[in-house]
Amino acid sequence: MPKMKTKSSAKKRFKLTGSGKIKRKHAFKSHILTKKSKKRKLALTHSTLVHKADEPNIKLQLNLK
């Protein structure tokens, strides 16, 4: 049986933390930044964790058990 391939898009977007949670970056930080407040842009800079409901889907894409 062939090896399961990891989704390249998921590989680029998500990282695994030491405790096994999945880390992601915020959206809406790439363009049209002039109308967004400095506070909002700064908040979008920091990474956050993936919601618990979405974790199984992402783990499937990353071939994690």
C-alpha positions in Angstrom: 0.0 0.0 0.0 1.4 3.4 -0.9 2.3 6.1 1.6 -0.4 8.7 2.5 0.6 12.1 1.2 0.3 15.3 3.3 -1.7 18.1 1.8 0.8 20.7 0.8 -1.5 23.6 1.6 -2.0 22.4 5.2 1.7 21.8 5.6 2.4 25.4 4.8 -0.4 26.9 7.0 -0.3 24.9 10.2 2.3 23.9 12.8 2.1 21.5 15.7 2.9 22.7 19.2 4.7 20.7 21.8 1.5 19.8 23.6 -0.1 18.5 20.3 -2.3 21.5 19.5 -2.3 23.1 16.1 -1.1 26.6 15.6 -2.4 28.9 12.8 -2.0 32.5 11.6 -4.8 35.0 11.4 -6.4 36.0 8.0 -6.9 39.5 6.7 -3.3 40.7 7.1 -2.0 40.6 3.6 -3.5 43.7 1.8 -5.9 46.6 2.1 -4.2 47.5 5.4 -4.8 51.3 5.3 -8.4 51.2 6.5 -7.6 48.8 9.4 -6.6 50.3 12.7 -3.1 49.7 14.1 -4.6 47.8 17.1 -6.4 45.5 14.7 -3.3 44.8 12.6 -1.2 44.2 15.6 -3.7 41.7 16.9 -3.8 39.9 13.6 0.0 39.5 13.6 0.1 37.1 16.5 -0.7 33.4 15.9 -3.5 31.5 17.6 -4.7 27.9 18.0 -7.1 26.1 15.7 -10.6 25.6 17.1 -11.3 22.2 18.6 -14.0 21.4 16.1 -11.6 21.9 13.2 -8.7 19.9 14.6 -9.7 16.4 13.3 -10.0 17.8 9.8 -6.6 19.4 9.8 -5.0 16.3 11.5 -6.4 14.3 8.7 -4.8 16.6 6.1 -1.5 16.5 7.9 -1.7 12.7 8.3 -1.5 12.8 12.1 -3.2 10.2 14.2 
